[in-house]
Amino acid sequence: MLRLRWGETGDTGRGLGMNGTAGGGPERVAPSTVEDLTSVLRKATEEQRVVNVVGGGTKQGYGSPLLPDLVLEMSGLSGIEEWDPDDLTVTVGAGTPVAELEAALRERSQTAVLPEVPGSSTVGGVISAGISSLRRARLLGTRERMLEVRLVTGDGRVVRGGGRVVKNVSGYDLPRLVVGAFGSLGVITSVCLKLWPMPPAAATITIDDVGVADRVTRPLAVLERNGVIEVFLWGTPEEVAASGGRLGGLAVEGHRWPGDPQGPYRWSVRVPPALTSEAIARLPSGWDYLAVHGAGDIRAASPNSDGADLLRRWVEASGGAVVVTKAPDGDLDGLDPWGSPPPGLEIQRRLIAQFDPARIINPGRLPGGL
């Protein structure tokens, strides 16, 4: 089993909603069936056309993408295909908005453990960009919740990987490989996700010191936003009350999930979990941040890129990465969006060649310019 850590008016458009843009911009197509998508990608490969895949459009700032010839909109491949509340699984179209899916699951007190403040993000976009929930330290990340994936490769083959039970994998662990692959292994059409039941009680506790969180066993999340530390609890009313009492601090009922910091430049700082507090202390002056303690995940925003190179040197020496997730007009003043290429870059290149031999889907978004 191979697992990698990765770092969204021609004949093709007949009947598929394709429209060219004024001034010679990229054509746009919104397939509504897998067959339509297969036809589009097969023809794009034949004609060597660069394809940019767009879900909700919230993760388009990663990497150094090539200018596309074709924009592939995924809104037509959406909706819940199969939901088994008793088995805690759901199969859903890749173009489904995360907010729409989570709202449906809440009717049965379940969650797919996707981003809590998703905006217009889609399920496929979150998976392709490798984004996880703020609850990942307790409930694991998106990669670990993937059971099955269906996708269409760059040359138009329909591929399925995984299965709707946990131990049903042979060959490539494709459901995990597509997480963070930015469509380089194919355009995701649907996924099966493992769900989590939501207990009846929840609370958010504000504390003064992150060490205080150790007074409770496995909190749902411990977040720090610009120096304000909050512990998120859930369980039975008795469990939540007891844990809240041990923490002290200001308590409110329910969860007040924060959104990611916003600014001209946005960053993902990834460090070993034990180094989260030190990484926060090393952030350049003026950076807003949201840190997920226990996961080594720091999401930041800044008015400029000053100090990013120094931070990156320390983070990479510590076994982490500093990734640019958005920059004004892609202007990084010579700073590589991903930092040092990963050691498995050549393996990734060979793997991509098996799924997208003409390298038409989102080229340039991955580390090393892949």
C-alpha distance (Angstrom), angle and dihedral (degrees) to the residues before:
residue distance angle dihedral
M1 . . .
L2 3.79 . .
R3 3.79 119.8 .
L4 3.78 124.6 178.9
R5 3.77 132.8 -174.5
W6 3.85 108.7 -137.2
G7 3.09 120.3 -167.4
E8 13.26 95.1 -142.0
T9 22.03 146.5 -73.7
G10 3.66 100.1 44.8
D11 3.75 135.5 91.1
T12 3.83 88.9 -76.0
G13 3.78 91.1 65.3
R14 3.76 100.4 53.0
G15 3.78 107.9 127.5
L16 3.83 92.3 -6.8
G17 3.79 102.2 94.6
M18 3.83 94.8 -107.0
N19 3.76 117.1 163.4
G20 3.78 130.4 179.6
T21 3.80 118.9 -137.7
A22 3.76 127.3 -125.2
G23 3.78 116.4 -94.6
G24 3.79 96.0 29.1
G25 3.82 97.8 -66.5
P26 3.80 122.6 156.3
E27 3.76 120.0 -65.2
R28 3.79 117.7 -115.4
V29 3.78 128.9 -140.5
A30 3.81 131.4 179.7
P31 3.83 109.7 -167.5
S32 3.78 115.9 -159.1
T33 3.82 97.6 -166.1
V34 3.78 136.5 40.6
E35 3.80 88.1 -118.0
D36 3.82 90.5 57.6
L37 3.81 90.7 48.9
T38 3.80 91.5 48.9
S39 3.79 91.0 52.8
V40 3.81 92.9 48.7
L41 3.81 94.9 49.6
R42 3.78 94.6 43.9
K43 3.79 91.1 53.4
A44 3.82 92.0 43.6
T45 3.80 89.1 55.4
E46 3.79 92.0 48.7
E47 3.81 90.4 51.2
Q48 3.83 95.9 39.0
R49 3.80 92.3 -122.9
V50 3.81 119.3 166.9
V51 3.81 110.7 -125.1
N52 3.81 125.4 -155.6
V53 3.81 112.8 -162.2
V54 3.81 115.5 -148.7
G55 3.78 128.7 -171.0
G56 3.79 112.5 162.3
G57 3.81 91.8 -20.4
T58 3.81 94.3 -123.3
K59 3.82 98.2 119.2
Q60 3.79 101.5 47.1
G61 3.82 94.0 114.4
Y62 3.81 97.7 76.7
G63 3.79 123.2 108.8
S64 3.79 129.2 -17.8
P65 3.80 102.8 -64.9
L66 3.77 123.2 -168.5
L67 3.78 118.1 -116.7
P68 3.82 105.7 -89.7
D69 3.77 128.3 -125.3
L70 3.79 89.9 -161.4
V71 3.81 133.4 30.0
L72 3.80 112.5 -152.4
E73 3.82 112.5 -155.7
M74 3.81 114.9 -159.3
S75 3.81 100.9 -162.5
G76 3.82 91.5 105.6
L77 3.81 92.8 63.0
S78 3.79 99.5 62.1
G79 3.78 143.2 114.9
I80 3.80 137.7 73.4
E81 3.80 109.3 -64.8
E82 3.81 98.8 -177.7
W83 3.79 132.2 -1.8
D84 3.79 123.0 -174.4
P85 3.82 106.1 -176.2
D86 3.80 92.6 -178.4
D87 3.81 92.4 52.7
L88 3.83 91.7 41.0
T89 3.81 94.9 -127.4
V90 3.80 134.3 120.9
T91 3.80 131.0 -172.7
V92 3.78 112.9 -154.2
G93 3.80 139.3 172.9
A94 3.80 115.2 -101.9
G95 3.80 93.3 -123.2
T96 3.81 93.3 58.6
P97 3.81 113.1 120.0
V98 3.81 110.5 -116.0
A99 3.81 90.9 -132.7
E100 3.80 90.6 54.6
L101 3.81 93.3 50.2
E102 3.80 94.7 46.5
A103 3.81 91.5 47.8
A104 3.81 90.2 55.0
L105 3.81 93.0 47.0
R106 3.81 92.3 50.8
E107 3.81 88.5 66.6
R108 3.82 86.1 73.9
S109 3.83 95.0 33.5
Q110 3.78 93.4 -106.5
T111 3.81 134.8 126.5
A112 3.81 136.4 -163.0
V113 3.83 88.2 -145.8
L114 3.80 92.5 -123.0
P115 3.84 124.2 146.9
E116 3.81 111.4 -47.9
V117 3.83 96.0 -143.4
P118 3.82 100.2 35.6
G119 3.78 102.3 158.9
S120 3.81 106.1 -168.1
S121 3.82 94.2 -22.9
T122 3.79 117.1 139.2
V123 3.78 128.4 -143.2
G124 3.80 92.0 -112.0
G125 3.78 92.6 47.0
V126 3.80 93.2 51.7
I127 3.79 91.1 49.4
S128 3.81 94.7 45.4
A129 3.82 92.0 49.9
G130 3.82 92.5 45.3
I131 3.82 95.2 -122.7
S132 3.80 118.5 164.9
S133 3.78 135.4 -166.4
L134 3.79 123.4 -93.6
R135 3.81 83.9 -117.0
R136 3.81 93.4 64.0
A137 3.82 95.6 112.3
R138 3.82 88.5 64.1
L139 3.80 104.9 24.6
L140 3.83 100.4 30.1
G141 3.78 128.0 -116.8
T142 3.78 132.9 -70.6
R143 3.82 91.6 -93.2
E144 3.81 91.6 59.4
R145 3.81 93.0 49.1
M146 3.82 95.5 55.1
L147 3.82 113.8 107.6
E148 3.80 103.5 164.1
V149 3.79 138.5 4.3
R150 3.78 133.2 -168.7
L151 3.77 119.3 -163.9
V152 3.78 144.3 160.5
T153 3.80 115.4 -124.2
G154 3.77 123.8 -133.3
D155 3.80 91.5 -97.8
G156 3.81 93.5 48.8
R157 3.81 105.4 -95.6
V158 3.81 118.5 143.7
V159 3.81 109.6 -133.0
R160 3.78 132.5 -176.6
G161 3.80 124.7 -165.8
G162 3.80 133.4 -176.1
G163 3.78 124.9 3.7
R164 3.77 142.7 -113.8
V165 3.78 92.4 -91.4
V166 3.79 122.2 66.0
K167 3.83 98.9 -118.4
N168 3.78 100.9 49.5
V169 3.81 104.7 103.7
S170 3.79 131.1 122.0
G171 3.79 129.8 167.5
Y172 3.79 113.6 -4.1
D173 3.79 115.0 15.7
L174 3.79 87.4 -127.8
P175 3.83 98.2 173.3
R176 3.80 89.7 60.7
L177 3.79 95.6 37.6
V178 3.82 93.3 59.7
V179 3.82 92.0 56.3
G180 3.79 105.9 100.7
A181 3.83 93.1 0.5
F182 3.83 93.2 114.5
G183 3.79 92.7 -137.2
S184 3.81 94.0 -57.8
L185 3.82 90.8 129.8
G186 3.79 93.0 46.7
V187 3.78 142.0 -66.2
I188 3.80 110.7 -62.8
T189 3.81 112.6 -128.9
S190 3.82 101.0 176.7
V191 3.80 141.2 -8.8
C192 3.77 138.2 -160.9
L193 3.80 112.7 -137.2
K194 3.77 132.5 -167.1
L195 3.81 111.0 -121.9
W196 3.78 132.9 -147.8
P197 3.82 126.8 -142.5
M198 3.80 115.4 -120.7
P199 3.83 114.3 -133.7
P200 3.81 120.8 -134.2
A201 3.83 100.0 -107.3
A202 3.80 134.4 52.2
A203 3.80 137.5 170.4
T204 3.80 140.5 177.1
I205 3.82 117.6 -141.3
T206 3.81 123.3 -166.1
I207 3.81 112.8 -147.6
D208 3.82 135.0 -178.7
D209 3.81 100.3 -134.7
V210 3.80 128.4 35.0
G211 3.81 88.8 -138.8
V212 3.81 89.4 68.2
A213 3.81 88.4 70.6
D214 3.83 87.9 73.4
R215 3.80 88.3 73.8
V216 3.81 89.7 79.6
T217 3.79 129.0 54.7
R218 3.79 115.1 -112.5
P219 3.79 104.1 -24.1
L220 3.78 114.9 -155.0
A221 3.82 90.7 -113.1
V222 3.80 140.7 -18.0
L223 3.79 110.9 -152.2
E224 3.78 132.4 -179.5
R225 3.78 121.0 -163.0
N226 3.80 116.7 -176.6
G227 3.80 91.6 -32.5
V228 3.83 97.3 -41.5
I229 3.81 110.4 116.4
E230 3.79 122.3 -158.1
V231 3.78 131.4 -178.2
F232 3.80 117.7 -151.9
L233 3.80 117.3 -150.5
W234 3.78 134.7 -176.0
G235 3.79 136.8 168.9
T236 3.77 135.4 89.9
P237 3.82 115.9 -17.2
E238 3.80 89.0 -106.2
E239 3.81 93.4 51.3
V240 3.80 93.6 47.9
A241 3.81 92.4 47.2
A242 3.80 92.3 49.1
S243 3.82 93.8 48.1
G244 3.79 91.8 45.6
G245 3.78 89.7 52.5
R246 3.79 91.9 53.1
L247 3.79 92.0 50.3
G248 3.79 97.6 46.4
G249 3.79 113.6 -168.2
L250 3.78 129.8 102.9
A251 3.79 112.8 -34.1
V252 3.79 129.9 -164.2
E253 3.78 128.1 -179.6
G254 3.79 116.2 -106.5
H255 3.79 130.9 9.0
R256 3.79 124.6 -59.5
W257 3.79 100.1 -163.4
P258 3.81 113.7 -164.8
G259 3.78 123.0 -138.3
D260 3.79 122.6 -126.8
P261 3.82 115.9 -82.7
Q262 3.80 114.1 -91.3
G263 3.78 127.6 -143.1
P264 3.82 144.2 119.0
Y265 3.82 90.7 -78.4
R266 3.80 121.7 38.5
W267 3.78 127.0 -169.2
S268 3.78 142.3 -170.7
V269 3.80 110.9 -150.0
R270 3.80 111.6 -167.0
V271 3.79 120.2 -170.8
P272 3.82 138.1 154.9
P273 3.83 104.8 -76.7
A274 3.82 93.3 -115.1
L275 3.82 89.6 60.8
T276 3.81 97.2 52.8
S277 3.81 95.9 105.8
E278 3.80 92.7 45.5
A279 3.79 90.6 49.3
I280 3.81 89.9 52.2
A281 3.80 89.7 52.8
R282 3.82 89.8 52.4
L283 3.80 96.2 52.2
P284 3.82 111.1 118.6
S285 3.79 117.4 -100.2
G286 3.79 113.2 -85.8
W287 3.81 96.8 27.7
D288 3.80 116.9 133.2
Y289 3.79 112.4 -146.1
L290 3.77 146.2 -175.4
A291 3.80 113.7 -161.3
V292 3.80 127.2 -165.8
H293 3.80 105.2 -149.9
G294 3.77 113.1 -148.0
A295 3.80 91.9 29.6
G296 3.82 103.6 58.7
D297 3.80 89.9 -128.8
I298 3.83 117.2 141.3
R299 3.80 119.9 176.0
A300 3.79 113.5 -164.8
A301 3.80 143.8 175.0
S302 3.79 130.7 -161.5
P303 3.80 140.9 177.3
N304 3.83 90.9 -121.7
S305 3.80 142.7 -3.7
D306 3.82 96.3 -99.3
G307 3.79 111.1 139.4
A308 3.81 94.9 11.3
D309 3.79 94.5 112.8
L310 3.82 92.8 53.7
L311 3.81 91.2 47.3
R312 3.79 91.0 48.6
R313 3.80 92.9 52.9
W314 3.80 91.3 55.5
V315 3.81 94.5 42.5
E316 3.80 93.9 49.2
A317 3.80 91.1 47.1
S318 3.82 86.4 54.2
G319 3.80 93.1 53.1
G320 3.81 98.3 -97.5
A321 3.78 140.3 100.1
V322 3.80 140.4 -125.5
V323 3.80 110.0 -146.2
V324 3.79 127.5 -171.9
T325 3.80 108.4 -133.5
K326 3.80 96.1 177.4
A327 3.79 137.5 4.6
P328 3.82 131.6 173.9
D329 3.80 105.7 -87.6
G330 3.79 87.4 -20.7
D331 3.82 90.0 -70.3
L332 3.82 107.7 158.0
D333 3.80 99.3 153.9
G334 3.79 91.6 -124.7
L335 3.83 96.1 -42.2
D336 3.80 111.9 135.5
P337 3.82 109.0 -124.0
W338 3.82 92.7 -134.4
G339 3.79 102.9 28.9
S340 3.79 121.9 -141.1
P341 3.82 112.9 9.8
P342 3.82 114.1 -106.8
P343 3.82 118.5 -106.4
G344 3.82 91.8 -115.1
L345 3.80 94.2 58.3
E346 3.79 95.8 117.3
I347 3.82 91.2 48.2
Q348 3.79 89.1 52.2
R349 3.80 90.3 49.4
R350 3.80 92.1 53.5
L351 3.79 92.6 45.5
I352 3.81 92.6 50.6
A353 3.80 89.7 51.0
Q354 3.82 89.1 62.5
F355 3.81 92.9 55.2
D356 3.80 102.7 30.5
P357 3.81 105.6 22.3
A358 3.83 94.3 172.7
R359 3.83 91.0 44.2
I360 3.80 94.6 -131.6
I361 3.83 102.1 142.1
N362 3.82 115.3 88.0
P363 3.83 95.9 -35.1
G364 3.80 114.3 -168.1
R365 3.80 97.5 26.3
L366 3.81 96.2 102.5
P367 3.82 129.2 74.0
G368 3.78 115.0 -76.1
G369 3.80 91.3 27.2
L370 3.82 93.1 -74.4
